[in-house]
Amino acid sequence: MPDMLNNAVSGLLSFQRALSTTSHNIANVNTEGYSRQRVNIQANAPSTVGSLIFGNGSHVNSVERIFDRFLTTDLRLATSVSGKLDMFTELARYVDDILADPAGGISPLMHDFFAAVQDVADDPTSISARNNMINVATTLSAGFHNMDNRFKQLEQNTGKDIRIVVEEINKLVEDIGEVNVSINKLKFGGGSQQASDLLDLREQLILELSQKIDISVVNEDGGSMSIFIGNGQTIVNGSSVTL
């Protein structure tokens, strides 16, 4: 026979856990990458007494993560494009400063050189025009040497930046693989159905990864995830990581 007190207690416990989840949401309102969670409460299996069926209260069936996969995919794509364009803009601005800066670029030096050549062409016997052309040509030559040095410095800095980004990518890939392992342990070990906080952490790591390289993500059974780069090269396959 159902117990009225047990029914009341089950309801109190269910809503206590719901309030706990609500407080968890409030505590993480400013946590980057956090997704709101919602408790789903379900009725307990009823008891049968003769031909009658009596309810047995309620229990927490699951903790649901409020998450839109399509919006997340769009955000990931936009983040990847934004990161690529930011880097392109930075490099283009540096090259533009070298070649087209009206104060220190090569363009004013070229203008002065051709003006000096024109002066000599107009008056070939002028010693001052000849000396000026030599001086301007020397300055232009130094400008080309300086431009060459700056491009070499750009090449060195770009190489260093690439190595740093590769290290960051490898670290993110390793972290994603570890989170996949933790999610699978909770999924198959009787833990939280969705491991919501771990899923948020993984999604944040994937978003950071998309800032550095173009990726494709495939969700798999059991809450695991595979990530591909380039023409389909696998870097994460569940808990397996390829660097």
C-alpha positions in Angstrom: 0.0 0.0 0.0 1.5 3.4 -0.9 2.7 5.5 1.9 1.6 9.2 1.9 4.7 10.2 3.9 7.0 8.5 1.5 5.3 10.1 -1.5 5.7 13.5 0.1 9.4 12.8 0.9 10.1 11.7 -2.6 8.6 14.9 -3.9 10.6 17.0 -1.5 13.8 15.2 -2.5 13.1 15.7 -6.2 12.5 19.4 -5.8 15.5 19.7 -3.5 17.7 18.4 -6.3 15.9 20.7 -8.8 16.7 23.7 -6.5 20.3 22.5 -6.2 20.5 22.5 -10.0 19.0 26.0 -10.1 21.6 27.2 -7.7 24.3 25.6 -9.8 23.0 27.5 -12.8 23.0 30.8 -10.9 26.5 30.2 -9.6 27.8 29.6 -13.1 26.0 32.5 -14.8 29.3 34.1 -15.8 31.2 30.9 -16.4 32.5 30.9 -20.0 31.0 28.1 -22.1 28.4 27.0 -19.4 25.1 25.7 -20.6 22.0 25.9 -18.4 20.8 22.6 -16.8 17.3 21.5 -16.1 16.0 18.7 -13.8 13.4 16.3 -15.3 11.2 14.8 -12.7 9.3 11.6 -13.4 6.6 9.6 -11.5 7.7 6.5 -9.6 6.3 3.1 -10.7 2.8 2.8 -9.2 1.7 0.1 -6.7 -1.3 -2.1 -7.5 -3.7 -3.0 -4.7 -6.3 -5.4 -6.0 -7.8 -3.7 -9.0 -6.6 -0.3 -8.0 -3.4 1.5 -8.9 -1.8 4.0 -6.5 1.0 6.4 -7.2 4.3 6.3 -5.4 5.6 9.8 -5.6 8.4 11.0 -7.9 12.1 10.9 -8.6 14.7 12.8 -10.7 14.9 11.0 -14.0 17.7 13.1 -15.6 19.6 16.4 -15.5 19.2 17.9 -19.0 21.7 20.2 -20.6 20.0 23.0 -22.5 22.0 23.0 -25.6 21.4 23.8 -29.3 23.8 21.7 -31.5 23.0 23.7 -34.7 23.8 27.1 -33.0 27.0 25.6 -31.5 28.1 24.4 -35.0 27.4 27.8 -36.5 29.4 29.5 -33.6 32.3 27.1 -34.1 32.4 27.8 -37.9 32.1 31.6 -37.3 34.9 31.4 -34.7 37.1 29.5 -37.1 36.6 32.0 -39.9 37.1 35.0 -37.6 40.4 33.6 -36.3 41.6 33.0 -39.8 40.7 36.5 -41.0 42.2 38.1 -37.9 45.5 36.5 -38.6 45.3 37.4 -42.3 44.5 41.0 -41.3 47.5 41.2 -38.9 50.0 39.9 -41.5 48.5 42.0 -44.3 48.8 45.1 -42.1 52.5 44.3 -41.4 53.3 43.9 -45.1 51.4 47.1 -45.9 53.5 49.0 -43.4 56.6 47.7 -45.1 55.6 48.5 -48.6 53.1 51.4 -48.5 53.8 53.3 -45.3 54.0 57.0 -46.5 56.6 57.8 -43.9 58.8 54.7 -43.6 57.8 52.5 -46.5 59.6 51.9 -49.8 57.1 53.9 -51.8 58.4 57.4 -50.9 62.0 56.2 -51.5 61.0 55.0 -55.0 59.3 58.3 -55.7 62.4 60.3 -54.6 64.7 58.1 -56.7 62.7 58.5 -60.0 62.4 62.2 -59.3 66.2 62.4 -59.0 66.7 60.4 -62.2 64.4 62.8 -63.9 66.4 65.8 -62.7 69.6 64.2 -64.2 67.8 63.5 -67.4 66.6 67.1 -67.6 70.2 68.5 -66.9 72.8 65.8 -67.4 75.7 68.3 -66.8 74.5 69.3 -63.4 76.9 68.0 -60.7 74.4 68.6 -57.9 71.7 66.6 -59.7 74.1 63.7 -60.2 75.3 63.8 -56.6 71.6 63.9 -55.4 70.7 60.9 -57.6 73.6 58.9 -56.1 72.6 59.9 -52.6 68.9 59.0 -53.2 70.0 55.7 -54.9 72.1 54.9 -51.8 69.1 55.6 -49.6 66.9 53.5 -51.8 69.3 50.6 -51.6 69.4 50.9 -47.8 65.6 50.9 -47.9 65.5 47.6 -49.8 68.0 46.1 -47.4 65.8 47.2 -44.5 62.7 45.8 -46.2 64.5 42.5 -46.8 65.5 42.3 -43.1 61.9 43.1 -42.0 60.5 40.4 -44.2 63.1 37.9 -42.8 62.0 39.0 -39.3 58.4 38.4 -40.3 59.3 34.9 -41.6 61.1 34.1 -38.3 58.2 35.4 -36.2 55.6 33.6 -38.3 57.6 30.3 -37.8 57.7 30.9 -34.1 54.0 31.6 -34.0 53.2 28.5 -36.0 55.2 26.3 -33.5 53.4 27.9 -30.6 50.0 27.4 -32.2 50.9 23.7 -33.0 51.8 23.2 -29.3 48.5 24.8 -28.3 46.6 22.6 -30.7 48.3 19.5 -29.4 47.4 20.5 -25.8 43.8 21.1 -26.7 43.5 17.8 -28.6 44.9 15.9 -25.6 42.5 17.7 -23.2 39.5 16.9 -25.5 40.6 13.2 -25.5 40.8 13.2 -21.7 37.4 14.7 -21.4 36.0 12.1 -23.8 37.4 9.4 -21.5 35.8 11.0 -18.4 32.4 11.4 -20.2 32.5 7.7 -21.2 33.3 6.7 -17.6 30.3 8.6 -16.3 28.0 7.4 -19.1 28.7 3.7 -18.6 29.5 3.8 -14.9 26.1 4.7 -13.7 26.9 8.4 -13.3 25.1 11.4 -14.6 23.3 10.7 -17.9 24.8 13.6 -19.7 27.8 14.7 -17.5 26.6 18.3 -18.3 29.6 20.1 -16.9 32.1 17.9 -18.7 30.2 18.4 -22.0 30.4 22.1 -21.5 34.1 21.9 -20.9 34.6 19.8 -24.0 32.6 22.2 -26.1 34.7 25.1 -24.8 37.9 23.3 -25.7 36.6 22.5 -29.2 35.6 26.2 -29.6 39.2 27.2 -28.7 40.5 24.6 -31.1 38.3 26.0 -33.9 40.0 29.4 -33.4 43.3 27.9 -34.4 42.4 25.4 -37.1 39.5 24.3 -39.4 37.8 21.3 -37.9 34.9 18.9 -38.5 33.1 17.4 -35.5 31.1 14.1 -35.4 29.1 13.1 -32.4 29.1 9.4 -31.5 27.1 7.1 -29.4 27.9 7.1 -25.7 28.6 10.9 -25.6 31.9 10.6 -27.3 33.1 12.7 -30.2 35.5 12.6 -33.1 37.3 15.6 -34.6 38.8 15.8 -38.1 41.0 18.4 -39.8 42.1 19.0 -43.4 40.9 16.4 -45.8 39.5 14.1 -43.1 42.5 13.4 -41.0 41.4 12.2 -37.6 43.0 14.0 -34.6 40.4 12.8 -32.0 38.5 9.5 -32.1 36.8 9.0 -28.8 39.6 8.7 -26.3 42.2 8.1 -29.0 44.3 11.1 -29.9 46.5 11.5 -33.0 49.0 14.4 -32.9 
